[in-house]
Amino acid sequence: MRASYPPLSRKITNALMLALTGLCTVLVLSVLLTILGYLFWKGASSLNIDFFTKNPAPVGQSGGGVKNAMVGTLKLLTLASAIGVPIGLLGGIYLSEFAGGWSAFTIRYTTDLLNGVPSVVMGIFVYTLVVLPMHHFSTLAGGIALGIMMIPIALRSTEDFLRAVPRSLREGGLALGASKSETIFTIVIPAAIYGIITGILLDIARVAGETAPLLFTAFGNLFDSRGWMHPTASLPVVIYNYAISPYDEWHRQAWAAGFVLLSGLLAVSVISRLILARGKKLSHG
Amino acid sequence: MAKAALVIPEIPFQSRGLDRKQTWWERLRKGDEVVHLITLAGGWSILVITALLVQHLWVYSRLSRHAFGWHFLVDSTWDPVNGVFGAWPFVYGTVVTSLLALAISIPIGLGSAIFLAELAPRKLSNALTFLIELLAAVPSVIYGLIGIFLLIPVLFTVVPYFQKYFGWIPVFNGTFYGVSYFSASIVLSIMVVPFIISISREVLIAVPVSQREAMMALGATKWDVTWRAVVPYARQGIMGSIFLSLARALGETMAVTMVIGNVAQVSTSLMAPGYTIAAVIANEFTEATGDLYLHALIELGLVLFAVTMIFNALARLLMLTMKGHEVVG
């Protein structure tokens, strides 16, 4: 009697459903591998030196590259970090060390909501905020758009890592006679620094692939963009424009640009996890 | 100085009051208050930015709001040349693609989350989750690229066979051009599935062991335990992950723009090309001539913003209550 419980039908359901869950996982993983594999295969075979060193060739001619777009993306990310990182850090310190009650709740909730604003809406916002008053697209506007998108994650990850610092460390600092700000800057932040850096690197990697907000702010440019007040090309926008174009040569370059962009993002992702692992090792022994 | 030092110890309560006043200055001098105020400014800038965002979307959509009112959402004429704007085809496309994407990704995502949380050994589960979360790190424009050059050619070979047998059903009939609601939904489902998996997995893992043991003690199989004891316990968190994915799917721009076809029409067939709110903004914003046209597009942005905010807020609330739940349970 004991051996026949649970009944066969339930055993079959059990095996079937558990197998299905495994199948779901395999399906998702195979989609991931297909995407990465296909991108790396198409992208790597489309790469050459010109791609990195030349600006786009006129339509119809083969050759040319996306040097201006790579420079543009780097400039945009620099500007975005200059805006997003300080505000995110300060806000994170405020939430973790000073805020309490309704103030903390309001800021935290608003940050999460801001994080969920569709990127295309962020593009509209910065268009009305910067581009309309200036009357033209610019690197500045693109950087501001990406910078605002960076704030929520920089802020919340900084807060999370600061919160994870044990209370006893803070008390130790205060007991030695340090002021609260001295404790924060010499004890709490150094203890969480690896985590904070990881969060910011991942944040930069996230906005590096954003396309929609750049369409109406940084726009695009076939040539080098000098200074901050002119439209600039960027890798994601180039991928979009080339992918929907009818030219094979541009398709090839879209793959190459996608390959370069994704390799960069994945590299940052892996490096930041290594930094975090190293930080954990240091703090545990 | 000397006199004060003599007097104060005799009146302890007054001295405490004096201390407090001085402490603020002391803290200011030491830098505590300065740091507090500077970081406060950092935190409050979030509120300022969000308020500005809402104000700008509201002000810059006024012409369209005044001209069309609520009809804007249900009229299906989008005619920039004559200045008539109705957003129904875009609203319809956005809702259809997002819901279909969820219909595809919820079972698959939940299945994977159950596998990763309940069946796989923890180390394997962590490694696989890391891989799956890489899917979330892929930029949307790259999904669009894959969609155009890999998914659509594949669908072109698969869909005709499918239509041969199921083409009589209205939602599957019609000529298939590659770009369609269906293609967009598949791309969207791939994009949101990592969110469903990683959040659901977290909440499933957080379900107390006692919950499982109680069900096991009743003689339940592994699947019964999971499906009747663990999943219902975690349902709030799972719902949260679904709302979060829905908000993301509604607002997704580039990948959808690249595979949906960008035709402002309403079709019952999922195999027909369509349009979404985010896609029309991305395509027409820089070409919008005239204030009314621009304001109509910004009103679309306002609609998108409002809807995604509602679902995000719901998701956050559900996950907050879930966190409270964990602490209690």
Interface residues (C-beta under 8 A of the other chain):
Chain A: Y5 P6 R10 K11 T13 N14 M17 L18 L20 T21 G22 L23 C24 T25 L27 V28 L29 V31 L32 T34 I35 L36 Y38 L39 K42 P86 I87 G88 L89 L90 G91 G92 I93 Y94 L95 E97 F98 A99 S103 T106 I107 Y109 T110 T111 D112 L113 L114 G116 V117 P118 S119 V120 V121 M122 G123 I124 F125 Y127 T128 L129 I148 I151 P152 L155 S179 K180 S181 E182 I184 F185 A205 R206 A208 G209 E210 T211 A212 L215 F216 F219 P236 I239 Y240 A243 I244 H251 A254 W255 G258 L261 L262 L265 L266 S269
Chain B: R27 K30 G31 D32 V34 V35 H36 I38 T39 L40 A41 G42 G43 W44 S45 I46 L47 I49 T50 L52 L53 H56 L57 Y60 P107 I108 G109 L110 G111 S112 I114 F115 L116 E118 L119 A120 L128 L131 I132 L134 L135 A137 V138 P139 S140 V141 I142 Y143 G144 L145 I146 I148 F149 L150 I190 V193 P194 I197 G219 A220 T221 K222 W223 D224 W227 L244 A247 R248 L250 G251 E252 T253 M254 M258 A278 I281 A282 F285 T286 L297 I298 G301 L304 F305 T308 M309 N312 A313 R316
